[in-house]
Amino acid sequence: QVQLVESGGGLVQAGGSLRLSCVASGRISRANPMVWYRQAPGHQRELVATIVSGGTTTYADAVKGRFTISRNDAKNTVYLQMNGLKPEDTAVYYCRATGAVSYSIYWGQGTQVTVSS
């Protein structure tokens, strides 16, 4: 069984920064990417960034150049550094990982990010 716990969200002014963390308990698959998603009110959940164990990353066009995803496998943690935040970045941010035993997909409970203009 894997549990994911996100933290680091909050209220920030436009142009500010936040660093989200997602700590996984239990064995997660290092062969599969760890992923950050977000969901704004009235919108579908959308992919923000992915990272695989070797360090290869991908980003949604809306966050390229502003957000950086990283992971520390020794700590079973994935991070999302968010700079140059915009009001349209306001959403609940979720992390997702794959279990190493069952290869089930696990989600965290989400952390709220609110960017004021």
C-alpha positions as CSV (number, residue, x, y, z in Angstrom):
1,Q,0.0,0.0,0.0
2,V,1.3,3.4,-0.9
3,Q,0.2,6.8,0.6
4,L,1.2,10.1,-0.9
5,V,1.1,13.3,1.1
6,E,1.4,16.7,-0.5
7,S,2.4,19.9,1.3
8,G,3.6,23.4,0.5
9,G,0.5,25.0,-1.0
10,G,-0.8,28.3,0.1
11,L,-1.8,31.8,-0.9
12,V,0.8,33.9,-2.8
13,Q,0.7,37.0,-4.9
14,A,1.3,36.9,-8.6
15,G,4.9,36.7,-9.4
16,G,5.7,34.8,-6.2
17,S,7.0,31.3,-5.6
18,L,6.0,28.1,-3.9
19,R,7.6,24.8,-3.5
20,L,5.4,21.7,-3.3
21,S,6.5,18.4,-1.8
22,C,5.0,15.0,-2.1
23,V,6.2,12.3,0.2
24,A,5.4,8.6,-0.6
25,S,5.2,5.9,2.1
26,G,5.5,2.4,0.8
27,R,7.3,1.1,-2.2
28,I,6.9,3.1,-5.4
29,S,8.1,2.1,-8.8
30,R,11.2,4.0,-9.8
31,A,10.6,2.7,-13.4
32,N,7.5,4.8,-13.7
33,P,7.2,8.6,-13.6
34,M,6.1,10.6,-10.7
35,V,3.7,13.2,-11.8
36,W,2.1,16.5,-10.7
37,Y,-1.4,17.3,-11.8
38,R,-3.6,20.2,-11.0
39,Q,-7.4,20.9,-11.1
40,A,-8.9,24.3,-11.1
41,P,-12.6,24.8,-10.2
42,G,-14.8,23.9,-13.1
43,H,-11.9,22.4,-15.0
44,Q,-10.7,18.9,-15.6
45,R,-7.5,17.6,-13.9
46,E,-4.5,18.4,-16.1
47,L,-1.0,17.2,-16.1
48,V,1.6,19.7,-15.0
49,A,5.0,17.9,-15.0
50,T,6.5,14.4,-14.9
51,I,9.9,13.0,-13.9
52,V,11.4,9.6,-14.2
53,S,14.1,8.2,-12.0
54,G,16.8,9.1,-14.5
55,G,15.9,12.7,-14.3
56,T,14.1,13.2,-17.6
57,T,11.3,15.7,-17.2
58,T,8.3,16.9,-19.2
59,Y,6.1,20.0,-18.6
60,A,2.8,21.3,-19.7
61,D,3.3,24.3,-22.1
62,A,1.5,26.5,-19.6
63,V,4.3,26.1,-17.0
64,K,7.4,25.6,-19.1
65,G,10.2,27.9,-17.9
66,R,8.4,28.7,-14.6
67,F,8.0,25.3,-12.9
68,T,10.7,22.7,-12.1
69,I,10.0,19.1,-11.0
70,S,12.6,17.1,-9.2
71,R,12.7,13.9,-7.1
72,N,14.8,12.4,-4.3
73,D,14.4,8.7,-4.5
74,A,16.2,8.1,-1.3
75,K,13.5,10.2,0.4
76,N,10.7,8.9,-1.8
77,T,9.8,12.5,-2.5
78,V,8.9,14.6,-5.5
79,Y,9.0,18.3,-5.6
80,L,7.5,21.1,-7.7
81,Q,9.2,24.4,-7.6
82,M,6.9,27.0,-8.9
83,N,8.2,30.5,-9.8
84,G,6.5,33.4,-11.5
85,L,3.1,32.3,-10.4
86,K,0.1,33.6,-12.2
87,P,-3.6,33.7,-11.1
88,E,-4.3,31.0,-13.7
89,D,-2.1,28.7,-11.7
90,T,-4.7,28.6,-8.9
91,A,-5.7,25.0,-8.4
92,V,-5.5,22.0,-6.2
93,Y,-2.2,20.3,-7.0
94,Y,-2.0,16.5,-6.8
95,C,0.9,14.1,-7.1
96,R,0.7,10.6,-8.6
97,A,2.9,7.6,-8.3
98,T,2.9,3.9,-9.3
99,G,3.2,1.2,-6.7
100,A,6.2,-1.1,-7.0
101,V,4.3,-4.3,-6.1
102,S,0.9,-4.0,-7.7
103,Y,1.7,-1.3,-10.2
104,S,-1.5,0.4,-9.0
105,I,-1.8,4.2,-9.5
106,Y,-1.8,6.2,-6.3
107,W,-2.9,9.8,-5.7
108,G,-2.3,12.2,-2.9
109,Q,-5.1,14.2,-1.3
110,G,-4.0,17.5,-3.0
111,T,-2.7,20.8,-1.8
112,Q,-4.4,24.1,-2.6
113,V,-2.4,26.8,-4.4
114,T,-4.0,30.2,-4.7
115,V,-2.4,33.0,-6.6
116,S,-3.8,36.5,-6.1
117,S,-3.5,39.2,-8.8
